[in-house]
Amino acid sequence: MLEYLLAFLIIAGGAFTFIGSLGLARLRDFYSRLHGPTKATTLGVGCVLIASAVYFSRGEAASFHEILITLFLFITAPVSAHLMAKAALHLKLASLAERPEPRERD
Amino acid sequence: MIDTALTIAFTLVGLAVALSFWRLLRGPDAPDRILALDTLYVNTIALLVLFGIQIDSNLYFEAALLIALMGFVGTVALCKYLLRGDIIE
């Protein structure tokens, strides 16, 4: 039973990691490319790390190292994505979206 | 069962590393390259953890944690450089 859960988590992690990088390689502008790695890849690595935590907890002692790495990744991924988006806006990279209408002043 | 799953996951993560590397080489602008580097280090963590499961050793968590820390600091420093032209003001 545990073996099936582990295999599922490992394959799901690999698949999500692959989908994230596929998005990074295939999407057409920077702002949409930002979505792939920051969401799908983080989820994939989270799956792999949880699989590793379960795998190394089957003996006598529970293993918490992976939880630490998972927490760290889940905290830092949005921060770095925000900084990259800010840098891209600062450099005025081309976007596929239309420019927003200028706001009317009352 | 787990061995088959590990082989499939290694293949998928290896393909992911290749795709991010392609974006790193090709990326038209600097933020694309930073994003590709960010993805590369997250993929490397996945590879290390999978390798740790395969050889049944928990020596690699510290390496993965260090890569996560240093990768985050590197991404922040590169973005800061693009934003301000300087890292520490």
N, CA and C atoms of all chains as a GROMACS GRO file, in nm:
protein
  585
    1MET      N    1   0.084  -0.121   0.000
    1MET     CA    2   0.000   0.000   0.000
    1MET      C    3   0.088   0.125   0.000
    2LEU      N    4   0.183   0.127   0.096
    2LEU     CA    5   0.276   0.239   0.105
    2LEU      C    6   0.357   0.254  -0.024
    3GLU      N    7   0.387   0.135  -0.082
    3GLU     CA    8   0.466   0.136  -0.204
    3GLU      C    9   0.392   0.206  -0.318
    4TYR      N   10   0.259   0.180  -0.327
    4TYR     CA   11   0.180   0.244  -0.431
    4TYR      C   12   0.174   0.394  -0.410
    5LEU      N   13   0.156   0.435  -0.283
    5LEU     CA   14   0.151   0.578  -0.253
    5LEU      C   15   0.282   0.646  -0.292
    6LEU      N   16   0.395   0.579  -0.258
    6LEU     CA   17   0.526   0.636  -0.291
    6LEU      C   18   0.545   0.647  -0.441
    7ALA      N   19   0.509   0.540  -0.513
    7ALA     CA   20   0.526   0.542  -0.658
    7ALA      C   21   0.442   0.652  -0.720
    8PHE      N   22   0.316   0.667  -0.669
    8PHE     CA   23   0.229   0.772  -0.722
    8PHE      C   24   0.290   0.910  -0.697
    9LEU      N   25   0.338   0.932  -0.573
    9LEU     CA   26   0.394   1.064  -0.541
    9LEU      C   27   0.517   1.094  -0.626
   10ILE      N   28   0.603   0.993  -0.645
   10ILE     CA   29   0.725   1.015  -0.723
   10ILE      C   30   0.692   1.047  -0.868
   11ILE      N   31   0.597   0.969  -0.927
   11ILE     CA   32   0.564   0.994  -1.068
   11ILE      C   33   0.494   1.128  -1.083
   12ALA      N   34   0.403   1.162  -0.986
   12ALA     CA   35   0.335   1.291  -0.994
   12ALA      C   36   0.437   1.405  -0.983
   13GLY      N   37   0.534   1.389  -0.893
   13GLY     CA   38   0.637   1.493  -0.880
   13GLY      C   39   0.716   1.512  -1.007
   14GLY      N   40   0.761   1.400  -1.068
   14GLY     CA   41   0.835   1.410  -1.193
   14GLY      C   42   0.752   1.474  -1.302
   15ALA      N   43   0.622   1.435  -1.311
   15ALA     CA   44   0.537   1.488  -1.416
   15ALA      C   45   0.515   1.637  -1.399
   16PHE      N   46   0.489   1.682  -1.274
   16PHE     CA   47   0.467   1.826  -1.254
   16PHE      C   48   0.593   1.906  -1.282
   17THR      N   49   0.710   1.851  -1.241
   17THR     CA   50   0.835   1.921  -1.270
   17THR      C   51   0.854   1.936  -1.420
   18PHE      N   52   0.824   1.827  -1.494
   18PHE     CA   53   0.839   1.832  -1.640
   18PHE      C   54   0.743   1.934  -1.700
   19ILE      N   55   0.618   1.936  -1.650
   19ILE     CA   56   0.519   2.030  -1.706
   19ILE      C   57   0.563   2.174  -1.682
   20GLY      N   58   0.620   2.200  -1.564
   20GLY     CA   59   0.667   2.335  -1.535
   20GLY      C   60   0.775   2.379  -1.632
   21SER      N   61   0.871   2.289  -1.658
   21SER     CA   62   0.979   2.328  -1.749
   21SER      C   63   0.930   2.335  -1.893
   22LEU      N   64   0.829   2.251  -1.926
   22LEU     CA   65   0.772   2.260  -2.060
   22LEU      C   66   0.707   2.396  -2.080
   23GLY      N   67   0.638   2.444  -1.975
   23GLY     CA   68   0.580   2.578  -1.982
   23GLY      C   69   0.687   2.683  -1.999
   24LEU      N   70   0.798   2.666  -1.926
   24LEU     CA   71   0.908   2.762  -1.937
   24LEU      C   72   0.963   2.766  -2.079
   25ALA      N   73   0.969   2.650  -2.144
   25ALA     CA   74   1.029   2.646  -2.277
   25ALA      C   75   0.930   2.686  -2.386
   26ARG      N   76   0.800   2.660  -2.366
   26ARG     CA   77   0.707   2.672  -2.478
   26ARG      C   78   0.626   2.801  -2.481
   27LEU      N   79   0.598   2.860  -2.363
   27LEU     CA   80   0.507   2.976  -2.364
   27LEU      C   81   0.573   3.095  -2.432
   28ARG      N   82   0.492   3.197  -2.467
   28ARG     CA   83   0.540   3.292  -2.566
   28ARG      C   84   0.593   3.424  -2.512
   29ASP      N   85   0.549   3.467  -2.393
   29ASP     CA   86   0.613   3.587  -2.340
   29ASP      C   87   0.653   3.565  -2.195
   30PHE      N   88   0.737   3.656  -2.144
   30PHE     CA   89   0.797   3.631  -2.014
   30PHE      C   90   0.693   3.617  -1.905
   31TYR      N   91   0.588   3.701  -1.911
   31TYR     CA   92   0.491   3.704  -1.802
   31TYR      C   93   0.413   3.574  -1.794
   32SER      N   94   0.388   3.507  -1.908
   32SER     CA   95   0.323   3.377  -1.899
   32SER      C   96   0.424   3.267  -1.868
   33ARG      N   97   0.551   3.288  -1.909
   33ARG     CA   98   0.653   3.189  -1.876
   33ARG      C   99   0.676   3.180  -1.726
   34LEU      N  100   0.653   3.292  -1.657
   34LEU     CA  101   0.674   3.296  -1.513
   34LEU      C  102   0.584   3.197  -1.440
   35HIS      N  103   0.466   3.163  -1.500
   35HIS     CA  104   0.372   3.077  -1.430
   35HIS      C  105   0.421   2.934  -1.416
   36GLY      N  106   0.483   2.880  -1.523
   36GLY     CA  107   0.519   2.738  -1.522
   36GLY      C  108   0.608   2.700  -1.406
   37PRO      N  109   0.731   2.754  -1.400
   37PRO     CA  110   0.822   2.714  -1.293
   37PRO      C  111   0.772   2.748  -1.154
   38THR      N  112   0.707   2.865  -1.137
   38THR     CA  113   0.676   2.904  -1.000
   38THR      C  114   0.562   2.823  -0.943
   39LYS      N  115   0.472   2.771  -1.025
   39LYS     CA  116   0.362   2.692  -0.966
   39LYS      C  117   0.384   2.544  -0.986
   40ALA      N  118   0.395   2.500  -1.113
   40ALA     CA  119   0.399   2.356  -1.139
   40ALA      C  120   0.527   2.294  -1.083
   41THR      N  121   0.641   2.360  -1.104
   41THR     CA  122   0.766   2.300  -1.058
   41THR      C  123   0.772   2.294  -0.905
   42THR      N  124   0.720   2.398  -0.839
   42THR     CA  125   0.720   2.396  -0.693
   42THR      C  126   0.635   2.281  -0.642
   43LEU      N  127   0.516   2.262  -0.704
   43LEU     CA  128   0.430   2.151  -0.663
   43LEU      C  129   0.498   2.017  -0.688
   44GLY      N  130   0.566   2.004  -0.803
   44GLY     CA  131   0.633   1.878  -0.835
   44GLY      C  132   0.741   1.845  -0.736
   45VAL      N  133   0.825   1.945  -0.705
   45VAL     CA  134   0.933   1.921  -0.609
   45VAL      C  135   0.874   1.893  -0.471
   46GLY      N  136   0.762   1.960  -0.437
   46GLY     CA  137   0.695   1.930  -0.311
   46GLY      C  138   0.651   1.785  -0.305
   47CYS      N  139   0.594   1.732  -0.415
   47CYS     CA  140   0.551   1.591  -0.420
   47CYS      C  141   0.672   1.500  -0.398
   48VAL      N  142   0.783   1.527  -0.468
   48VAL     CA  143   0.902   1.442  -0.455
   48VAL      C  144   0.954   1.445  -0.312
   49LEU      N  145   0.956   1.564  -0.252
   49LEU     CA  146   1.008   1.576  -0.115
   49LEU      C  147   0.919   1.504  -0.015
   50ILE      N  148   0.786   1.511  -0.035
   50ILE     CA  149   0.696   1.439   0.056
   50ILE      C  150   0.715   1.289   0.040
   51ALA      N  151   0.733   1.243  -0.086
   51ALA     CA  152   0.761   1.102  -0.109
   51ALA      C  153   0.887   1.059  -0.034
   52SER      N  154   0.990   1.145  -0.041
   52SER     CA  155   1.115   1.113   0.028
   52SER      C  156   1.094   1.110   0.179
   53ALA      N  157   1.014   1.203   0.233
   53ALA     CA  158   0.987   1.204   0.377
   53ALA      C  159   0.917   1.077   0.419
   54VAL      N  160   0.817   1.033   0.338
   54VAL     CA  161   0.745   0.910   0.372
   54VAL      C  162   0.839   0.790   0.364
   55TYR      N  163   0.924   0.789   0.259
   55TYR     CA  164   1.014   0.675   0.238
   55TYR      C  165   1.112   0.660   0.354
   56PHE      N  166   1.168   0.772   0.402
   56PHE     CA  167   1.267   0.761   0.509
   56PHE      C  168   1.204   0.757   0.647
   57SER      N  169   1.068   0.769   0.655
   57SER     CA  170   1.003   0.758   0.785
   57SER      C  171   0.952   0.618   0.813
   58ARG      N  172   0.973   0.522   0.719
   58ARG     CA  173   0.909   0.392   0.740
   58ARG      C  174   0.980   0.314   0.848
   59GLY      N  175   1.106   0.349   0.884
   59GLY     CA  176   1.177   0.277   0.990
   59GLY      C  177   1.131   0.319   1.128
   60GLU      N  178   1.226   0.341   1.217
   60GLU     CA  179   1.187   0.374   1.355
   60GLU      C  180   1.162   0.524   1.373
   61ALA      N  181   1.248   0.609   1.313
   61ALA     CA  182   1.238   0.753   1.340
   61ALA      C  183   1.176   0.825   1.221
   62ALA      N  184   1.094   0.926   1.250
   62ALA     CA  185   1.039   1.010   1.144
   62ALA      C  186   1.147   1.102   1.090
   63SER      N  187   1.133   1.138   0.960
   63SER     CA  188   1.235   1.220   0.896
   63SER      C  189   1.176   1.357   0.863
   64PHE      N  190   1.240   1.463   0.914
   64PHE     CA  191   1.182   1.596   0.898
   64PHE      C  192   1.263   1.687   0.807
   65HIS      N  193   1.378   1.641   0.757
   65HIS     CA  194   1.459   1.727   0.673
   65HIS      C  195   1.382   1.775   0.551
   66GLU      N  196   1.309   1.682   0.489
   66GLU     CA  197   1.241   1.715   0.363
   66GLU      C  198   1.133   1.818   0.387
   67ILE      N  199   1.066   1.807   0.503
   67ILE     CA  200   0.962   1.905   0.533
   67ILE      C  201   1.023   2.044   0.539
   68LEU      N  202   1.145   2.051   0.594
   68LEU     CA  203   1.217   2.178   0.602
   68LEU      C  204   1.241   2.236   0.462
   69ILE      N  205   1.292   2.149   0.372
   69ILE     CA  206   1.320   2.197   0.235
   69ILE      C  207   1.189   2.238   0.167
   70THR      N  208   1.081   2.157   0.187
   70THR     CA  209   0.952   2.190   0.125
   70THR      C  210   0.903   2.326   0.172
   71LEU      N  211   0.907   2.348   0.304
   71LEU     CA  212   0.863   2.477   0.359
   71LEU      C  213   0.945   2.590   0.300
   72PHE      N  214   1.076   2.572   0.297
   72PHE     CA  215   1.163   2.677   0.245
   72PHE      C  216   1.128   2.710   0.100
   73LEU      N  217   1.108   2.604   0.017
   73LEU     CA  218   1.076   2.628  -0.124
   73LEU      C  219   0.941   2.697  -0.138
   74PHE      N  220   0.842   2.654  -0.056
   74PHE     CA  221   0.708   2.712  -0.069
   74PHE      C  222   0.707   2.856  -0.022
   75ILE      N  223   0.799   2.893   0.067
   75ILE     CA  224   0.805   3.032   0.111
   75ILE      C  225   0.880   3.117   0.008
   76THR      N  226   0.990   3.064  -0.048
   76THR     CA  227   1.074   3.148  -0.132
   76THR      C  228   1.026   3.157  -0.277
   77ALA      N  229   0.950   3.059  -0.328
   77ALA     CA  230   0.910   3.063  -0.469
   77ALA      C  231   0.828   3.188  -0.502
   78PRO      N  232   0.726   3.226  -0.422
   78PRO     CA  233   0.652   3.349  -0.456
   78PRO      C  234   0.738   3.474  -0.447
   79VAL      N  235   0.832   3.477  -0.351
   79VAL     CA  236   0.916   3.596  -0.335
   79VAL      C  237   1.002   3.616  -0.459
   80SER      N  238   1.067   3.506  -0.506
   80SER     CA  239   1.154   3.524  -0.622
   80SER      C  240   1.071   3.552  -0.747
   81ALA      N  241   0.950   3.493  -0.757
   81ALA     CA  242   0.866   3.522  -0.873
   81ALA      C  243   0.826   3.669  -0.875
   82HIS      N  244   0.793   3.723  -0.758
   82HIS     CA  245   0.757   3.864  -0.748
   82HIS      C  246   0.874   3.953  -0.791
   83LEU      N  247   0.995   3.917  -0.744
   83LEU     CA  248   1.112   3.999  -0.779
   83LEU      C  249   1.140   3.993  -0.929
   84MET      N  250   1.124   3.871  -0.988
   84MET     CA  251   1.149   3.860  -1.132
   84MET      C  252   1.046   3.939  -1.211
   85ALA      N  253   0.919   3.935  -1.168
   85ALA     CA  254   0.817   4.013  -1.238
   85ALA      C  255   0.847   4.161  -1.227
   86LYS      N  256   0.895   4.205  -1.108
   86LYS     CA  257   0.930   4.346  -1.093
   86LYS      C  258   1.044   4.384  -1.186
   87ALA      N  259   1.147   4.296  -1.195
   87ALA     CA  260   1.259   4.326  -1.284
   87ALA      C  261   1.212   4.334  -1.428
   88ALA      N  262   1.122   4.242  -1.468
   88ALA     CA  263   1.073   4.242  -1.607
   88ALA      C  264   0.994   4.368  -1.635
   89LEU      N  265   0.911   4.412  -1.537
   89LEU     CA  266   0.836   4.536  -1.558
   89LEU      C  267   0.928   4.656  -1.565
   90HIS      N  268   1.034   4.652  -1.484
   90HIS     CA  269   1.130   4.762  -1.485
   90HIS      C  270   1.199   4.772  -1.620
   91LEU      N  271   1.232   4.656  -1.680
   91LEU     CA  272   1.298   4.657  -1.810
   91LEU      C  273   1.199   4.675  -1.924
   92LYS      N  274   1.066   4.683  -1.894
   92LYS     CA  275   0.960   4.700  -1.994
   92LYS      C  276   0.968   4.592  -2.102
   93LEU      N  277   0.968   4.465  -2.059
   93LEU     CA  278   0.968   4.355  -2.156
   93LEU      C  279   0.835   4.352  -2.232
   94ALA      N  280   0.842   4.301  -2.357
   94ALA     CA  281   0.721   4.293  -2.439
   94ALA      C  282   0.624   4.193  -2.378
   95SER      N  283   0.494   4.229  -2.382
   95SER     CA  284   0.392   4.139  -2.328
   95SER      C  285   0.288   4.113  -2.436
   96LEU      N  286   0.224   3.995  -2.430
   96LEU     CA  287   0.119   3.964  -2.527
   96LEU      C  288  -0.012   4.032  -2.490
   97ALA      N  289  -0.025   4.066  -2.361
   97ALA     CA  290  -0.149   4.131  -2.317
   97ALA      C  291  -0.153   4.275  -2.366
   98GLU      N  292  -0.277   4.325  -2.385
   98GLU     CA  293  -0.289   4.464  -2.428
   98GLU      C  294  -0.259   4.556  -2.311
   99ARG      N  295  -0.215   4.678  -2.347
   99ARG     CA  296  -0.193   4.777  -2.242
   99ARG      C  297  -0.324   4.814  -2.178
  100PRO      N  298  -0.327   4.833  -2.048
  100PRO     CA  299  -0.452   4.875  -1.985
  100PRO      C  300  -0.487   5.018  -2.026
  101GLU      N  301  -0.619   5.046  -2.027
  101GLU     CA  302  -0.665   5.182  -2.059
  101GLU      C  303  -0.614   5.279  -1.954
  102PRO      N  304  -0.574   5.399  -1.994
  102PRO     CA  305  -0.538   5.498  -1.891
  102PRO      C  306  -0.659   5.530  -1.805
  103ARG      N  307  -0.635   5.541  -1.675
  103ARG     CA  308  -0.746   5.560  -1.582
  103ARG      C  309  -0.800   5.702  -1.595
  104GLU      N  310  -0.932   5.714  -1.596
  104GLU     CA  311  -0.991   5.848  -1.607
  104GLU      C  312  -0.983   5.918  -1.473
  105ARG      N  313  -0.948   6.044  -1.478
  105ARG     CA  314  -0.939   6.120  -1.353
  105ARG      C  315  -1.069   6.195  -1.330
  106ASP      N  316  -1.122   6.186  -1.210
  106ASP     CA  317  -1.244   6.265  -1.186
  106ASP      C  318  -1.209   6.399  -1.125
  107MET      N  319   0.855  -0.181  -0.808
  107MET     CA  320   0.752  -0.077  -0.820
  107MET      C  321   0.813   0.062  -0.804
  108ILE      N  322   0.880   0.083  -0.690
  108ILE     CA  323   0.942   0.213  -0.666
  108ILE      C  324   1.056   0.236  -0.766
  109ASP      N  325   1.127   0.127  -0.802
  109ASP     CA  326   1.238   0.142  -0.898
  109ASP      C  327   1.187   0.191  -1.033
  110THR      N  328   1.074   0.132  -1.079
  110THR     CA  329   1.016   0.177  -1.206
  110THR      C  330   0.975   0.323  -1.198
  111ALA      N  331   0.907   0.358  -1.086
  111ALA     CA  332   0.864   0.497  -1.068
  111ALA      C  333   0.983   0.590  -1.068
  112LEU      N  334   1.093   0.547  -1.002
  112LEU     CA  335   1.213   0.632  -0.997
  112LEU      C  336   1.272   0.651  -1.136
  113THR      N  337   1.273   0.542  -1.216
  113THR     CA  338   1.327   0.556  -1.351
  113THR      C  339   1.245   0.656  -1.432
  114ILE      N  340   1.110   0.644  -1.423
  114ILE     CA  341   1.023   0.737  -1.497
  114ILE      C  342   1.048   0.880  -1.449
  115ALA      N  343   1.056   0.898  -1.316
  115ALA     CA  344   1.073   1.034  -1.262
  115ALA      C  345   1.209   1.090  -1.301
  116PHE      N  346   1.314   1.006  -1.300
  116PHE     CA  347   1.446   1.054  -1.343
  116PHE      C  348   1.441   1.102  -1.487
  117THR      N  349   1.372   1.025  -1.574
  117THR     CA  350   1.362   1.066  -1.714
  117THR      C  351   1.292   1.200  -1.727
  118LEU      N  352   1.177   1.214  -1.655
  118LEU     CA  353   1.099   1.338  -1.666
  118LEU      C  354   1.178   1.457  -1.614
  119VAL      N  355   1.243   1.441  -1.498
  119VAL     CA  356   1.318   1.554  -1.441
  119VAL      C  357   1.439   1.586  -1.528
  120GLY      N  358   1.501   1.483  -1.587
  120GLY     CA  359   1.612   1.509  -1.678
  120GLY      C  360   1.567   1.588  -1.799
  121LEU      N  361   1.449   1.553  -1.854
  121LEU     CA  362   1.394   1.631  -1.966
  121LEU      C  363   1.367   1.774  -1.922
  122ALA      N  364   1.316   1.790  -1.798
  122ALA     CA  365   1.288   1.924  -1.747
  122ALA      C  366   1.417   2.006  -1.738
  123VAL      N  367   1.526   1.943  -1.691
  123VAL     CA  368   1.655   2.013  -1.684
  123VAL      C  369   1.699   2.055  -1.824
  124ALA      N  370   1.681   1.965  -1.923
  124ALA     CA  371   1.722   1.998  -2.060
  124ALA      C  372   1.642   2.117  -2.113
  125LEU      N  373   1.509   2.116  -2.086
  125LEU     CA  374   1.425   2.227  -2.136
  125LEU      C  375   1.464   2.359  -2.070
  126SER      N  376   1.490   2.357  -1.937
  126SER     CA  377   1.529   2.483  -1.872
  126SER      C  378   1.664   2.530  -1.923
  127PHE      N  379   1.754   2.435  -1.950
  127PHE     CA  380   1.885   2.473  -2.002
  127PHE      C  381   1.872   2.537  -2.139
  128TRP      N  382   1.779   2.484  -2.218
  128TRP     CA  383   1.754   2.542  -2.350
  128TRP      C  384   1.706   2.686  -2.336
  129ARG      N  385   1.615   2.708  -2.240
  129ARG     CA  386   1.565   2.844  -2.218
  129ARG      C  387   1.677   2.933  -2.165
  130LEU      N  388   1.767   2.877  -2.084
  130LEU     CA  389   1.880   2.956  -2.031
  130LEU      C  390   1.970   3.002  -2.145
  131LEU      N  391   1.994   2.914  -2.242
  131LEU     CA  392   2.081   2.952  -2.353
  131LEU      C  393   2.011   3.047  -2.449
  132ARG      N  394   1.880   3.030  -2.470
  132ARG     CA  395   1.811   3.100  -2.577
  132ARG      C  396   1.744   3.228  -2.529
  133GLY      N  397   1.695   3.225  -2.403
  133GLY     CA  398   1.612   3.330  -2.345
  133GLY      C  399   1.640   3.468  -2.399
  134PRO      N  400   1.543   3.536  -2.459
  134PRO     CA  401   1.574   3.662  -2.526
  134PRO      C  402   1.621   3.771  -2.430
  135ASP      N  403   1.570   3.773  -2.305
  135ASP     CA  404   1.606   3.882  -2.215
  135ASP      C  405   1.666   3.827  -2.086
  136ALA      N  406   1.720   3.919  -2.006
  136ALA     CA  407   1.786   3.878  -1.882
  136ALA      C  408   1.689   3.810  -1.784
  137PRO      N  409   1.565   3.863  -1.761
  137PRO     CA  410   1.476   3.794  -1.666
  137PRO      C  411   1.444   3.650  -1.707
  138ASP      N  412   1.438   3.623  -1.839
  138ASP     CA  413   1.418   3.484  -1.884
  138ASP      C  414   1.530   3.395  -1.835
  139ARG      N  415   1.652   3.447  -1.844
  139ARG     CA  416   1.767   3.366  -1.802
  139ARG      C  417   1.766   3.344  -1.652
  140ILE      N  418   1.727   3.450  -1.576
  140ILE     CA  419   1.719   3.433  -1.431
  140ILE      C  420   1.614   3.328  -1.396
  141LEU      N  421   1.499   3.334  -1.466
  141LEU     CA  422   1.392   3.236  -1.441
  141LEU      C  423   1.440   3.096  -1.473
  142ALA      N  424   1.517   3.081  -1.583
  142ALA     CA  425   1.568   2.949  -1.619
  142ALA      C  426   1.666   2.898  -1.514
  143LEU      N  427   1.751   2.986  -1.459
  143LEU     CA  428   1.843   2.944  -1.353
  143LEU      C  429   1.766   2.900  -1.228
  144ASP      N  430   1.660   2.976  -1.194
  144ASP     CA  431   1.576   2.942  -1.081
  144ASP      C  432   1.515   2.803  -1.099
  145THR      N  433   1.459   2.778  -1.219
  145THR     CA  434   1.402   2.646  -1.247
  145THR      C  435   1.507   2.537  -1.241
  146LEU      N  436   1.628   2.569  -1.291
  146LEU     CA  437   1.735   2.468  -1.290
  146LEU      C  438   1.769   2.426  -1.148
  147TYR      N  439   1.778   2.522  -1.054
  147TYR     CA  440   1.816   2.477  -0.921
  147TYR      C  441   1.703   2.400  -0.853
  148VAL      N  442   1.578   2.438  -0.880
  148VAL     CA  443   1.468   2.359  -0.822
  148VAL      C  444   1.468   2.217  -0.879
  149ASN      N  445   1.495   2.205  -1.011
  149ASN     CA  446   1.504   2.072  -1.071
  149ASN      C  447   1.618   1.992  -1.011
  150THR      N  448   1.729   2.060  -0.983
  150THR     CA  449   1.843   1.990  -0.924
  150THR      C  450   1.809   1.933  -0.786
  151ILE      N  451   1.730   2.010  -0.708
  151ILE     CA  452   1.686   1.959  -0.578
  151ILE      C  453   1.606   1.831  -0.598
  152ALA      N  454   1.514   1.832  -0.696
  152ALA     CA  455   1.434   1.712  -0.722
  152ALA      C  456   1.523   1.594  -0.759
  153LEU      N  457   1.624   1.620  -0.846
  153LEU     CA  458   1.715   1.512  -0.887
  153LEU      C  459   1.790   1.454  -0.766
  154LEU      N  460   1.841   1.544  -0.680
  154LEU     CA  461   1.918   1.499  -0.563
  154LEU      C  462   1.831   1.414  -0.471
  155VAL      N  463   1.707   1.459  -0.447
  155VAL     CA  464   1.620   1.386  -0.354
  155VAL      C  465   1.584   1.249  -0.413
  156LEU      N  466   1.557   1.246  -0.546
  156LEU     CA  467   1.527   1.117  -0.610
  156LEU      C  468   1.648   1.024  -0.600
  157PHE      N  469   1.768   1.080  -0.619
  157PHE     CA  470   1.889   0.997  -0.608
  157PHE      C  471   1.906   0.943  -0.466
  158GLY      N  472   1.873   1.028  -0.367
  158GLY     CA  473   1.878   0.982  -0.229
  158GLY      C  474   1.784   0.866  -0.203
  159ILE      N  475   1.663   0.871  -0.263
  159ILE     CA  476   1.570   0.759  -0.246
  159ILE      C  477   1.627   0.635  -0.314
  160GLN      N  478   1.689   0.655  -0.432
  160GLN     CA  479   1.733   0.538  -0.508
  160GLN      C  480   1.845   0.462  -0.436
  161ILE      N  481   1.943   0.535  -0.382
  161ILE     CA  482   2.052   0.462  -0.316
  161ILE      C  483   2.028   0.448  -0.167
  162ASP      N  484   1.904   0.485  -0.122
  162ASP     CA  485   1.862   0.462   0.017
  162ASP      C  486   1.959   0.527   0.116
  163SER      N  487   1.994   0.651   0.089
  163SER     CA  488   2.086   0.720   0.178
  163SER      C  489   2.032   0.859   0.206
  164ASN      N  490   2.041   0.904   0.332
  164ASN     CA  491   1.991   1.040   0.359
  164ASN      C  492   2.106   1.139   0.378
  165LEU      N  493   2.212   1.118   0.301
  165LEU     CA  494   2.325   1.211   0.305
  165LEU      C  495   2.298   1.337   0.224
  166TYR      N  496   2.197   1.331   0.135
  166TYR     CA  497   2.186   1.435   0.034
  166TYR      C  498   2.093   1.549   0.071
  167PHE      N  499   2.025   1.537   0.189
  167PHE     CA  500   1.930   1.644   0.223
  167PHE      C  501   2.001   1.774   0.249
  168GLU      N  502   2.116   1.766   0.316
  168GLU     CA  503   2.189   1.888   0.347
  168GLU      C  504   2.232   1.958   0.218
  169ALA      N  505   2.276   1.876   0.122
  169ALA     CA  506   2.314   1.934  -0.008
  169ALA      C  507   2.194   2.001  -0.072
  170ALA      N  508   2.077   1.934  -0.066
  170ALA     CA  509   1.957   1.992  -0.128
  170ALA      C  510   1.918   2.121  -0.058
  171LEU      N  511   1.927   2.122   0.075
  171LEU     CA  512   1.892   2.243   0.150
  171LEU      C  513   1.986   2.359   0.115
  172LEU      N  514   2.116   2.326   0.104
  172LEU     CA  515   2.213   2.431   0.068
  172LEU      C  516   2.186   2.485  -0.071
  173ILE      N  517   2.152   2.394  -0.166
  173ILE     CA  518   2.124   2.441  -0.301
  173ILE      C  519   2.002   2.532  -0.300
  174ALA      N  520   1.899   2.495  -0.220
  174ALA     CA  521   1.778   2.579  -0.212
  174ALA      C  522   1.813   2.718  -0.160
  175LEU      N  523   1.892   2.722  -0.050
  175LEU     CA  524   1.929   2.852   0.009
  175LEU      C  525   2.008   2.937  -0.088
  176MET      N  526   2.116   2.878  -0.144
  176MET     CA  527   2.205   2.955  -0.230
  176MET      C  528   2.134   2.997  -0.358
  177GLY      N  529   2.046   2.909  -0.411
  177GLY     CA  530   1.972   2.944  -0.531
  177GLY      C  531   1.881   3.062  -0.508
  178PHE      N  532   1.811   3.061  -0.393
  178PHE     CA  533   1.721   3.174  -0.362
  178PHE      C  534   1.801   3.304  -0.350
  179VAL      N  535   1.914   3.299  -0.277
  179VAL     CA  536   1.995   3.420  -0.261
  179VAL      C  537   2.045   3.469  -0.397
  180GLY      N  538   2.086   3.375  -0.483
  180GLY     CA  539   2.134   3.413  -0.616
  180GLY      C  540   2.026   3.479  -0.699
  181THR      N  541   1.905   3.420  -0.696
  181THR     CA  542   1.794   3.480  -0.773
  181THR      C  543   1.765   3.620  -0.724
  182VAL      N  544   1.758   3.637  -0.590
  182VAL     CA  545   1.728   3.770  -0.536
  182VAL      C  546   1.836   3.869  -0.574
  183ALA      N  547   1.964   3.826  -0.567
  183ALA     CA  548   2.073   3.918  -0.600
  183ALA      C  549   2.067   3.960  -0.746
  184LEU      N  550   2.040   3.862  -0.836
  184LEU     CA  551   2.034   3.897  -0.979
  184LEU      C  552   1.919   3.991  -1.009
  185CYS      N  553   1.801   3.965  -0.948
  185CYS     CA  554   1.686   4.052  -0.972
  185CYS      C  555   1.712   4.192  -0.918
  186LYS      N  556   1.774   4.198  -0.801
  186LYS     CA  557   1.806   4.326  -0.740
  186LYS      C  558   1.902   4.404  -0.830
  187TYR      N  559   1.997   4.331  -0.889
  187TYR     CA  560   2.092   4.398  -0.979
  187TYR      C  561   2.019   4.456  -1.099
  188LEU      N  562   1.924   4.378  -1.156
  188LEU     CA  563   1.849   4.430  -1.271
  188LEU      C  564   1.764   4.549  -1.232
  189LEU      N  565   1.707   4.545  -1.110
  189LEU     CA  566   1.615   4.651  -1.070
  189LEU      C  567   1.689   4.780  -1.037
  190ARG      N  568   1.801   4.769  -0.964
  190ARG     CA  569   1.863   4.889  -0.910
  190ARG      C  570   2.000   4.919  -0.970
  191GLY      N  571   2.059   4.827  -1.048
  191GLY     CA  572   2.193   4.849  -1.101
  191GLY      C  573   2.300   4.828  -0.996
  192ASP      N  574   2.260   4.773  -0.881
  192ASP     CA  575   2.351   4.757  -0.769
  192ASP      C  576   2.289   4.651  -0.678
  193ILE      N  577   2.373   4.577  -0.604
  193ILE     CA  578   2.315   4.472  -0.519
  193ILE      C  579   2.295   4.522  -0.377
  194ILE      N  580   2.401   4.577  -0.319
  194ILE     CA  581   2.389   4.632  -0.184
  194ILE      C  582   2.412   4.781  -0.193
  195GLU      N  583   2.311   4.858  -0.154
  195GLU     CA  584   2.326   5.004  -0.170
  195GLU      C  585   2.380   5.065  -0.042
   0.00000   0.00000   0.00000
